[in-house]
Amino acid sequence: MSDTRTPAQIEADIVRRREQLAEMLDEIGVRVHPKTMIGDAKAKVASTVDATAGRAFVAVNRTVSDVKARFVSEEGAPRLERVVPVALVAVGLVGLLAMSARRRRV
């Protein structure tokens, strides 16, 4: 294979490749610069936190809706057959805790 390029073409090719290399090195320098790396890391953490918070919000919202559905009818009226037993258990627990606290003081 013979090279049929002229010296001027070879020189122009060398200049073009040097410019490409310089551009690549500049880009690499920007990518590995500490401020760039810190900014990328912060963005990744923020994205992860946002995604996690979003999933947590959805899970909590679903749980609250499920609990609400157990104690409130679709019309919005309380389901007394479920509310009354839970209220009685809660009152009983508060009473036990109060009695326990009173015994400790005496």
Stockholm file with secondary structure:
# STOCKHOLM 1.0

chainA/1-106         MSDTRTPAQIEADIVRRREQLAEMLDEIGVRVHPKTMIGDAKAKVASTVDATAGRAFVAVNRTVSDVKARFVSEEGAPRLERVVPVALVAVGLVGLLAMSARRRRV
#=GR chainA/1-106 SS CCCCCCHHHHHHHHHHHHHHHHHHHHHHHHHTSHHHHHHHHHHHHHHHHHHHHHHHHHHHHHHHHHHHHHHBCTTSCBCHHHHHHHHHHHHHHHHHHHHHHHHHHC
#=GC SS_cons         CCCCCCHHHHHHHHHHHHHHHHHHHHHHHHHTSHHHHHHHHHHHHHHHHHHHHHHHHHHHHHHHHHHHHHHBCTTSCBCHHHHHHHHHHHHHHHHHHHHHHHHHHC
//
